[in-house]
Structure formats: C-alpha cells, structure tokens
Amino acid sequence: MTEDSNLASQIAAKLEYGQAVCAKIAQTIGRLGFPAESTPNPPEFKAAVFSLITDPYTQNQNLSGFWYNAQQQRIGQIRFNDEGGFYAEYDVVQAHPSKKGLFVEAINAWGNKDNIKSEAKLLDIPQ
C-alpha cells in the first residue's frame, strides 16, 4: 500500500470518530455562551490537512491533522493514537462571554471513541 493510499484509508476509517470529536468541540464552544455574531466556527474534520506521523515509541503510523484559518495560520490539531485514543485542540482566542478578566484560549478534547471529553482552556487577560 502506498503512503498516499494508507493516508486516505486512515482518514476514511477515522471519519465518524473525527466528526464526533468535532461535534464535541462545537458543543463545548456553544456552552460558553458567545453571542451569535461572535461565536467561533467549530472545526470540521474534513477541513483538516492530514499526514501520518510515526510514533517514536511504537513505530506505528498515527493520523495527525491540522486546521488552518484563511491566512494559513494553524488554529487547531487532532491526533489519533494507535491504541485508540486521541487528542485535539482548537483555538478560540476570545474574551470569555461571561467571566470578566478571562479569555478562552482554546478548546481541548481527549479520550477515545466511546468517551470523548472536552474543556475550555481559560487564561487571565493580560494587563
């Protein structure tokens, strides 16, 4: 199997899983309560640019993807590990809509297909 066909088959195999992760990130963004006009767009699995990364410990090929904005700046990532877990991070970088003095840097998501967890990464607004 060529690397391109292996990549395509890994993306196809992770499609539903990846869409569920993106849905969880979108749900977490929605729960923050941003006004409609400033709600960040959630990630779309198919919009990520994927590659296969060799795990230095297991030597297995793991699917890794990055999301970019219109200026081609990296705004998020998702990585599936060979044991079935994943980690994702998606940039929000906006003031928190209800917590003064805090901004939402990103949404982090982790877990596995049967247990997707996510949380907002909050930081103090610099003075």
C-alpha positions as CSV (number, residue, x, y, z in Angstrom):
1,M,0.0,0.0,0.0
2,T,1.4,3.4,-0.9
3,E,1.7,6.1,1.7
4,D,-1.0,8.2,0.0
5,S,-3.5,5.3,-0.1
6,N,-2.6,4.4,3.5
7,L,-3.3,8.0,4.5
8,A,-6.6,8.1,2.6
9,S,-7.7,4.8,4.2
10,Q,-6.8,6.1,7.7
11,I,-8.7,9.3,7.1
12,A,-11.8,7.3,5.9
13,A,-11.5,4.9,8.9
14,K,-11.5,7.8,11.4
15,L,-14.2,9.9,9.7
16,E,-17.1,9.2,12.1
17,Y,-14.8,9.3,15.1
18,G,-13.3,12.6,14.0
19,Q,-16.7,14.1,13.3
20,A,-17.8,13.1,16.8
21,V,-14.7,14.9,18.2
22,C,-15.5,18.0,16.2
23,A,-19.2,17.9,17.4
24,K,-18.0,17.7,21.0
25,I,-15.7,20.7,20.4
26,A,-18.6,22.6,18.9
27,Q,-20.8,21.6,21.8
28,T,-18.2,23.0,24.3
29,I,-17.9,26.2,22.4
30,G,-21.7,26.5,22.3
31,R,-22.0,26.0,26.1
32,L,-19.7,29.0,26.7
33,G,-22.5,31.4,25.7
34,F,-20.8,33.5,23.0
35,P,-23.2,35.9,21.3
36,A,-24.3,34.6,17.8
37,E,-22.3,37.2,15.9
38,S,-19.0,36.3,17.7
39,T,-19.4,32.6,18.2
40,P,-16.2,30.9,16.8
41,N,-16.8,28.5,14.0
42,P,-16.1,24.9,15.2
43,P,-13.7,22.7,13.3
44,E,-14.8,20.4,10.5
45,F,-13.0,17.0,10.3
46,K,-12.8,17.0,6.6
47,A,-11.2,20.5,6.5
48,A,-8.1,19.3,8.4
49,V,-4.8,18.7,6.5
50,F,-3.7,15.2,7.4
51,S,-0.5,13.3,7.5
52,L,0.8,10.1,9.1
53,I,3.3,10.6,11.9
54,T,5.5,7.8,13.2
55,D,5.1,7.3,16.9
56,P,8.7,7.2,18.3
57,Y,7.8,4.6,20.9
58,T,5.6,2.1,19.0
59,Q,6.9,2.9,15.5
60,N,3.2,2.8,14.3
61,Q,1.7,5.4,12.0
62,N,-0.7,7.7,13.7
63,L,-3.1,10.0,11.9
64,S,-2.5,13.7,12.6
65,G,-4.3,16.7,11.2
66,F,-4.1,20.4,11.4
67,W,-6.7,23.1,10.9
68,Y,-5.8,26.4,9.3
69,N,-7.5,29.8,9.0
70,A,-7.9,31.8,5.8
71,Q,-4.4,33.3,6.3
72,Q,-2.9,29.7,6.6
73,Q,-2.1,30.1,10.3
74,R,-2.5,26.9,12.2
75,I,-5.6,27.1,14.5
76,G,-6.0,23.5,15.7
77,Q,-4.9,20.0,15.6
78,I,-6.2,16.5,16.1
79,R,-4.1,13.3,16.6
80,F,-5.3,9.8,16.8
81,N,-3.0,7.3,18.6
82,D,-2.6,3.7,17.6
83,E,-4.1,2.5,20.9
84,G,-7.4,4.2,20.1
85,G,-7.1,7.4,21.9
86,F,-7.0,10.9,20.5
87,Y,-6.1,14.5,21.5
88,A,-7.4,17.6,19.8
89,E,-7.0,21.3,20.4
90,Y,-8.9,24.1,18.6
91,D,-8.1,27.8,19.1
92,V,-10.9,30.2,20.1
93,V,-8.8,33.2,21.4
94,Q,-11.7,35.4,22.5
95,A,-12.7,37.1,25.8
96,H,-14.9,34.8,27.8
97,P,-18.5,36.0,27.3
98,S,-19.5,35.9,31.0
99,K,-16.3,35.7,33.1
100,K,-14.6,39.1,33.3
101,G,-10.9,39.1,33.1
102,L,-10.6,35.7,31.4
103,F,-10.3,34.7,27.7
104,V,-10.9,31.4,26.1
105,E,-7.6,30.3,24.5
106,A,-8.7,27.0,23.1
107,I,-10.9,24.0,23.4
108,N,-9.1,20.8,24.3
109,A,-10.6,17.4,23.7
110,W,-9.2,14.0,24.5
111,G,-10.3,10.4,25.2
112,N,-11.4,7.6,22.9
113,K,-14.3,6.8,20.6
114,D,-16.6,5.8,23.5
115,N,-15.6,8.6,25.9
116,I,-14.9,12.0,24.3
117,K,-14.1,14.7,26.8
118,S,-13.5,18.4,26.3
119,E,-13.0,21.6,28.2
120,A,-12.3,25.2,27.5
121,K,-8.7,26.4,28.3
122,L,-9.2,29.7,30.1
123,L,-6.4,32.2,30.8
124,D,-6.3,35.6,32.5
125,I,-6.5,38.5,30.1
126,P,-3.0,40.2,30.2
127,Q,-3.0,43.6,31.8
